[in-house]
Amino acid sequence: MIGANTMRRDNPRLLVNSDARRAQRVADGRPEYPLKVTVTASGDLSADLKFWHHGGEKLVLTVDSAVEKVRATLGDLADVISVGPDLDWDLALDELGRRGVERLMVEGGGTIHTQLMAQNLADEVHLAIAPLLVGQPEAARFLGAADYPGGSTARMTVLDVRAVGDVVVVRYAPKERA
Ligand SMILES: NC(=O)c1ccc[n+]([C@@H]2O[C@H](COP(=O)([O-])OP(=O)(O)OC[C@H]3O[C@@H](n4cnc5c(N)ncnc54)[C@H](OP(=O)(O)O)[C@@H]3O)[C@@H](O)[C@H]2O)c1
């Protein structure tokens, strides 16, 4: 899953790049690519975005006021459903569960990360730290301001740390407070 703003700004294809991982998915009886999901309230999603034209099934979770607009824009490119007048994350995740999603990877951006973390809905955080110093104050951030569970003194449990080239990936369990 990615937020609509990440789609508009980065225009990612959002694929499983590893041949071996795709082959393993098929060997396990799953589709070569996992379902790709985005969320939008405005419905401002161009049909030209790469997301719609690569990989497997696509799903747009939106709200009542935008559902017809997104369907008209995308046609057969994606399944489009409304989860109500506002996007309630519990209902949205229930809908994904009904569609067989057992593990959801949320790739950002910060707006959707902030909501899911503030509502205590993430089981794991995989934080990839690249050796780059970003000085622009307007640069995208992992999380924004919110009332996070437990407040700023609650420590998440570290599950593991590993290096991938020059990037370090830390896996946290945010619901398990140290
Ligand atoms: N470093 C990284 O690994 C990484 C990863 C991902 C993204 N990014 C960066 O993050 C930036 C984008 O992040 P962002 O925080 O601006 O946006 P975002 O989280 O990608 O998307 C936010 C948008 O998602 C929709 N949305 C979010 N919550 C919703 C809700 N409760 N109900 C309905 N729609 C909802 C809205 O779309 P509408 O406006 O259409 O209503 C909202 O504007 C980009 O610059 C990208 O490069 C970085």
The ligand as an SDF file (V2000), in Angstrom:
LIG
                    3D

 48 52  0  0  0  0  0  0  0  0999 V2000
   11.7410    7.5130    1.9120 N   0  0  0  0  0  0  0  0  0  0  0  0
   10.8060    6.6320    1.6540 C   0  0  0  0  0  0  0  0  0  0  0  0
   11.0270    5.4580    1.8120 O   0  0  0  0  0  0  0  0  0  0  0  0
    9.4720    7.0900    1.1570 C   0  0  0  0  0  0  0  0  0  0  0  0
    8.4630    6.1470    0.9670 C   0  0  0  0  0  0  0  0  0  0  0  0
    7.2370    6.5890    0.5110 C   0  0  0  0  0  0  0  0  0  0  0  0
    7.0120    7.9300    0.2650 C   0  0  0  0  0  0  0  0  0  0  0  0
    8.0030    8.8160    0.4520 N   0  0  0  0  0  0  0  0  0  0  0  0
    7.7850   10.2480    0.1950 C   0  0  0  0  0  0  0  0  0  0  0  0
    6.6570   10.6740    0.9160 O   0  0  0  0  0  0  0  0  0  0  0  0
    6.0600   11.7680    0.2160 C   0  0  0  0  0  0  0  0  0  0  0  0
    4.5570   11.5760    0.2000 C   0  0  0  0  0  0  0  0  0  0  0  0
    4.1030   11.4070    1.5190 O   0  0  0  0  0  0  0  0  0  0  0  0
    2.8170   12.1710    2.0350 P   0  0  0  0  0  0  0  0  0  0  0  0
    2.8090   12.0400    3.5080 O   0  0  0  0  0  0  0  0  0  0  0  0
    2.7640   13.5400    1.4360 O   0  0  0  0  0  0  0  0  0  0  0  0
    1.6260   11.3900    1.3860 O   0  0  0  0  0  0  0  0  0  0  0  0
    1.1110    9.8620    1.3570 P   0  0  0  0  0  0  0  0  0  0  0  0
    1.0120    9.2890    2.7480 O   0  0  0  0  0  0  0  0  0  0  0  0
    1.8510    9.0960    0.3290 O   0  0  0  0  0  0  0  0  0  0  0  0
   -0.3560   10.0800    0.7680 O   0  0  0  0  0  0  0  0  0  0  0  0
   -1.2510   10.9230    1.4370 C   0  0  0  0  0  0  0  0  0  0  0  0
   -2.5350   10.8930    0.6690 C   0  0  0  0  0  0  0  0  0  0  0  0
   -3.1870    9.6290    0.8420 O   0  0  0  0  0  0  0  0  0  0  0  0
   -4.5690    9.8230    0.9440 C   0  0  0  0  0  0  0  0  0  0  0  0
   -4.9790    9.5520    2.3200 N   0  0  0  0  0  0  0  0  0  0  0  0
   -4.2000    9.4870    3.4210 C   0  0  0  0  0  0  0  0  0  0  0  0
   -4.9310    9.2190    4.4990 N   0  0  0  0  0  0  0  0  0  0  0  0
   -6.2120    9.1170    4.0750 C   0  0  0  0  0  0  0  0  0  0  0  0
   -7.4380    8.8660    4.7120 C   0  0  0  0  0  0  0  0  0  0  0  0
   -7.5130    8.6420    6.0320 N   0  0  0  0  0  0  0  0  0  0  0  0
   -8.5570    8.8530    3.9640 N   0  0  0  0  0  0  0  0  0  0  0  0
   -8.4850    9.0450    2.6200 C   0  0  0  0  0  0  0  0  0  0  0  0
   -7.3610    9.2940    1.9550 N   0  0  0  0  0  0  0  0  0  0  0  0
   -6.2340    9.3270    2.6800 C   0  0  0  0  0  0  0  0  0  0  0  0
   -4.8290   11.2880    0.6110 C   0  0  0  0  0  0  0  0  0  0  0  0
   -4.9220   11.3340   -0.8080 O   0  0  0  0  0  0  0  0  0  0  0  0
   -5.7250   12.4840   -1.6120 P   0  0  0  0  0  0  0  0  0  0  0  0
   -4.8620   13.7110   -1.4560 O   0  0  0  0  0  0  0  0  0  0  0  0
   -5.7950   11.9620   -2.9910 O   0  0  0  0  0  0  0  0  0  0  0  0
   -7.0600   12.6220   -0.9290 O   0  0  0  0  0  0  0  0  0  0  0  0
   -3.5380   11.9360    1.1050 C   0  0  0  0  0  0  0  0  0  0  0  0
   -3.2880   13.1980    0.5410 O   0  0  0  0  0  0  0  0  0  0  0  0
    6.6370   11.7690   -1.1690 C   0  0  0  0  0  0  0  0  0  0  0  0
    7.4910   12.8880   -1.2860 O   0  0  0  0  0  0  0  0  0  0  0  0
    7.4550   10.4950   -1.2440 C   0  0  0  0  0  0  0  0  0  0  0  0
    8.6160   10.6460   -1.9910 O   0  0  0  0  0  0  0  0  0  0  0  0
    9.2350    8.4220    0.9060 C   0  0  0  0  0  0  0  0  0  0  0  0
  1  2  1  0
  2  3  2  0
  2  4  1  0
  4  5  1  0
  4 48  2  0
  5  6  2  0
  6  7  1  0
  7  8  2  0
  8  9  1  0
  8 48  1  0
  9 10  1  0
  9 46  1  0
 10 11  1  0
 11 12  1  0
 11 44  1  0
 12 13  1  0
 13 14  1  0
 14 15  2  0
 14 16  1  0
 14 17  1  0
 17 18  1  0
 18 19  2  0
 18 20  1  0
 18 21  1  0
 21 22  1  0
 22 23  1  0
 23 24  1  0
 23 42  1  0
 24 25  1  0
 25 26  1  0
 25 36  1  0
 26 27  1  0
 26 35  1  0
 27 28  2  0
 28 29  1  0
 29 30  1  0
 29 35  2  0
 30 31  1  0
 30 32  2  0
 32 33  1  0
 33 34  2  0
 34 35  1  0
 36 37  1  0
 36 42  1  0
 37 38  1  0
 38 39  2  0
 38 40  1  0
 38 41  1  0
 42 43  1  0
 44 45  1  0
 44 46  1  0
 46 47  1  0
M  CHG  2   8   1  16  -1
M  END
$$$$
